[in-house]
Amino acid sequence: MSLSLSEDQLLIRDAAESFLVDVGEAAAVRAHAAADDGYDLTIWQRLAGELGWCAIPLAEAHGGLGLGAVEMTLLLEAMGRRLFCSPYFSTVCLAATLIQETGAVAAQGGPLRAIAEGRVRFGTVMPDGDWSDAAASLTATRRDDDWRLQGTAARVVDGGSADVLLLIARCDGGLGLFALPRDSVGMKIESLQTWDATRRFASVQLDDAAAERVDDPGRAAGFARALALARLYLAAECLGAAQRCLDLTVEYTAQRKQFGRTLASFQAVKHRCATMMVKLEALRSMVGGAAALAAEAAPTDALARECAAARQLACDTLFECAQEALQLHGGVGFTWEYDVQLYFKRAQAASHWLGTAEALREQIAASLIDAGAAIESAANDRDAGDAQFRAEIAGWMREHLGGRYASLRHRGGPGDEEADPALRKEWERELAAGGWTCVGWPRSAGGRGLSIARQVIFHEEYARAGGPGRMGHIGEGLIGPTLIAFGTDAQKKRFLPKIVDGSEFWAQGYSEPNAGSDLANVQTRAERLADGSWQVSGQKIWTSLAHESDWIFVLARCEPGSRGNKGLVFLLLPLNQPGIEVRPIRQLGGGCEFNEVFFDQAVAAAEHVVGKPGEGWKVAMGLLEAERGVSTLGQQMHFAHELQAVIDALRARGRGCDAALRQRVAQAWSGLRVMRYNALRMLADDGASLGLKREALIYKYYWSNWHRDLGKLGADVLGAEADVISADPAIRPLQQLFFFSRADTIYAGANEIQLNLIAERGLGMPRELRPATESK
């Protein structure tokens, strides 16, 4: 699956945004909302005729453009950003989708062509749950050649201004889709006065009203697919509205001053805005992923689960962003004049359309816990070569991750890195012999030169097979790419082959007691000696597996008096030498994979400086950039295994009916899908400009919070068993997960620092005030 947008899709998105800027400014929205119909008919006619938006999702056979869910979500996001008033959602997102997915062939052509050409406006029922809720109080009875409707359709979108009403009623033991002209005998339409005036509703009373049945009883399964797509479209619209809440807030806080400075310069405000951005980008990833899945014609049950995840996330995200926007606007946010109130009202109104967040999470939980749906869907490679490559990896893993290596399955991950390091080093050499180390490195560096897509496949299948945590991941994923980018030919020749063949292992020497997230504050000193070598003194901390490593790369200060990111050098040192002492740090879970490393005049050879002395910061930042990449998808496969273990424990303890735990399981699964799609967005253009992307900025913050919450969920599922140290393979991993995941929000940049970066780099908010000497 690719989440890259084509040129045509980008054109649709940009054209929509341009058009809506012109016709959807705040004053126009207020005027349209106050109009009799709830929108401007001339703008609707332009949209339907001139722009052809009504034809986007419809088949070419019915006069449509034959496009799909991706184009629709781009368009609806733009509409949601402006709270654009029109009957588009009722006519295209609901009516056209229902008719296209369930309609009888003979009954489809007329209404779908009329929709595509913009000749008809539909008022369509939109329930608070699924279609059966819409039909609960409406019955259809066959009388001779006619169908007659009796009852009430409580909430019909744009029912007061529509040409035709499309309702769902109970009939023949199931559901039926029925169309009625607005002037039908026996039908009474009452417009509802709602707080959110940007989307109109009506209540419809029917008393023996004649109607045309539009659906084909043989296509009843189409109701589920239509519901999934409608939820996806609504999620996209909510995404746009939530984005506008953030945009308005960032703009307002940049202008508003208090205590002699802009509101945007206060860290408390920045962090709240950054949190909004995290939630927004998570929702954008989920919507984009679900839309791509719909475009691939995924099975209905899988699509329904993905779209339910998108919709429940949209419910929460829009309300939280609207509420935060109101809070950060202060008193003016509570006024009629400022637009925030419009979005706040929409957020509350939309929170129950097509299902509440809680109901949607219950639907997800039922599929995972009760029906036993797979946490990760089966791979669906559209390229035959990719499918063959995936099969090759899976076959190799089955053949080799057995016998003496069988005990390593699903071992050696975070919190379990002390698991049999000697055997895992042998496994590295087994991988190397098969050509499965450094698969993304260029061939000139000893790698396989795999494309991003093929690297993703490798990491997915490695994790799917239960491949153990890689002892060589720091060499392969960090220092190796850094040497390829910044190293000399001699350095590459000396170090890269031994990383590839699994004969040398590396540790990372960045953090210090007073320089964790504040990496620029490193105090370890490096002094150049007469022979050109470097003498290193100082202390590094939190060095993973240093006691099992051969080499360490160190960021040190080489210019006396320098501060901040100036005057640094990037050095490579062998750990087995006089002047280096490695001391284990025992963690709260009892493990000791982290270490302190003390340097007392340890020596780095002259030829082991990477880059130029004084430019170590540039090299160090290049290395950190390598931390985000294709391996994130392998990480998520490991997370999926952990979530499955939590669900298995839930079932084993008979707690599958616990409503609160079911909600948390569904949230965990939804978050896992967000991370997958977010990673695919990061890699959409082969990872170019990765560090500048919003989806990359949020990634560490998002996954660390998610994993911490999963650890707590696992412990809560175990209950009292979580408190008793266990060797049971069904219990101990969940105990380790609980303890180690609590470190996730601290290491590799604490959450609070991540929020600063998100606010400053992602939203352009003012940087934190820093000492004037820092940049000297």
C-alpha positions, 0 to 999 in steps of 0.5 A: 500500500502506498499513501503517496498522492498522485498528481491528479489527486493533488490537483483535486485537493488544491482546486478544492482548497482554492475554490472554498477559500473564495466561497467559504470564508467565515462571513459567507458560512454564517450567511449560508447557514442563516439562509432558508435552505442552509446554503447558497444554491448558486454555489451548489450549482457551480460545484455540481456543474462547473466543477463536477464534484458530484461525479467524483465517486460515481462510475463512468457508466452513470456519468461519473468520473470513476474516482474513489475514496482517496479523492473524496476524503481530500475534497471532504477535508477541504469542505470540513475546514470551511464548514462548507454549507451544501447538500453535498454530504447528503447527496453524494456521501450518503445517497450516492454511496447507498445507491451505488453499493446496494441499488438494483441495476435497473434503479441505479442509472437514473438517480446516479446520473442525476446526481453526477450531473447535479440535477437532484439534491437528496435528503438522506437519513443519517442515524446515530448508529448504523442503518438498522437504527435509521430503520427502527421506527420506519416500516415498508409494506408491499401493496400490489406493485407499490411500497408504502412507508409508515413511521418516522425518520427522525434525522434526515440531512438536508431533508427540508430543501431536498428534491428527493428523500432517501430513507431506510425502512424495515421490510422482508425481515431486513432493510430496504432503501426507498426514494420519495419525491419531497411532495409525496402524499402522506409525508410531512417534513419538519425542519429541525432547529439545531445549534449547529446551523451549518448542517440542516436536519429534518424530521420526516413523518410518513403515513402510508406514503408511496415510495420506490424501492431502490435497493436490490435485496440480493445486495444487502451486504452493500449496506455495510460497505456504504456505512463504512464509506460514509463513516470515512467521509465524515471522518475526513470532514471532521479532520478538516474542521479540526485542522481549522481549529488548530490553524485559528488557535496558532494564528490567534496566539501568535498575535495576542499578547499577555505579560509582555509577550505573545501567548504563543511563546508560553510553553504551556500554550505551545504544548497544548497546540502541539498536542492538537497537532499530534492528534490531527496528524494521527487522524490524517494518517488513519483517514488516509490509510482507510481511504487507500484500503477502500481504493484497493477494494478491501473486504467489507469486514476489514474496511468496516473496522478501519473506517470505524477506527477513523470515525471514532478517532475523528469524533474525539479529535474534533471535539478535543481540538475545538475545545482546546481552541475555545480555551486558548482563545480565552474569553473571545472564544466564547463569543458569537463573533469568533469562529471557534464557536461554530466549530465547537458546535459542529464538534458536539453535533458530529460526535454522534453521527453514524455512531458515537466513539464508544459504540464504534470502539465496541464494534472494533472490540467485538471483531478482535475479542469476540470474533478473533479478527487478526490484529494485522491484516494479511499482506496484499502486495499488488506487485507480483515481484513484491509478493514473491520477495515477501514469500522469499523472506517468510520462507527463509525465516521459517527455515532458519528461525528454528532449531537452535534459534527457536528460543529466540522467537519474539525475544530480545525486544525492548525490556528484554534485550538481555535475552541470550545475547551470545545466541543473538549475535550468532543469529546476526551472523546467520542473517548475514550469511543469508544476505539479510543484514543492512538490506537498505544500504547501497550495494557499494557499501555491502548492502542489498540496495533494496527499495523503500518498499522492499525494505518495508516488506523485509522488516514486516516479515522479519517481525511477523516471523518473530525475529529476535531483537537485533543485536546489530541494530545500532551498527546497521541503523545508526552508525552505518548510515552515518559513515555512508553519509559522512565517513571517509573511504578508509572508515567505510572500508574498515567498519562497514564490512564488519557491521554487515557480517555481524562480527562487530557490534556498536553502542551509542555515546550521546546522553550524559547525566546533564545532557539527555534531551539537551544533547547540545550540553554534552561535557565529555571532552576530547583533546587532540594529541600531538600524533593526531589521536584524541584523548577522551574523558567524561561520562556517557549514560543510558548506553544500550548493551554497551557491555555487549558491544565492541565499539562506541561512537561518542559526541564530545566537546573538542574546543575549550570554552565552546557551548551548545552545538558548537565545538563538537567532534564525532569520534569512534572508540573501541570499548576494549581499551584502558581508560574505559569502564562500563557499569550496568544500570539496574532498571525498575524492572530488574534488567540491566541492558543500559549502562554508564560508560566512563572515559578516563583518557581513552583514545580515539585514533586520528583516522576515527573522526567522522566529519571535521572537528568542530562539526560534530553536531552536523554528524550527530543530527544526521545520525538521529535522522536515521533513527526514523525509517522503514524499521518503524514498520517492523517495530509495529509488527512487534507491537501487534504481537504484544497487543495480541498477547494482551487480548489472549490474556484477556480471554484466558482470564474470562474478562472479555466482557469487561466494557472498560477493557474492551474500549481500551483494546479497541483504542490500542488497535486503532492506535496501531493502525495509525502508526502503520499509516503514519509510517507509510506517509513518512516513507511516501516519497522514499523518505525524502525530507523525512525530518521536515514532515509533520508525520515524522515530527509526531512519530516518537511522541505518538508511539511512546504514549501508545506503548506506555498505555499498552503496557498499563492495559496489559498489567490491568488485564493481568490484575493481581497477577501483574504484581507477582514475579512470574516465569510464565511465558504468557505473563512475564512478557506483559510484566516486562512490557508494563515496566519498560514501556514506562521509559518510552516517553523519556528516552530518545527525547523526552515527551516534553522536548518532543512537544517543543519540537512539534510546536516550533518546527511543525507549527512555527511557534516561537522557540524557547528562550535560551541562554545567550551564550548557547550559540557561541 
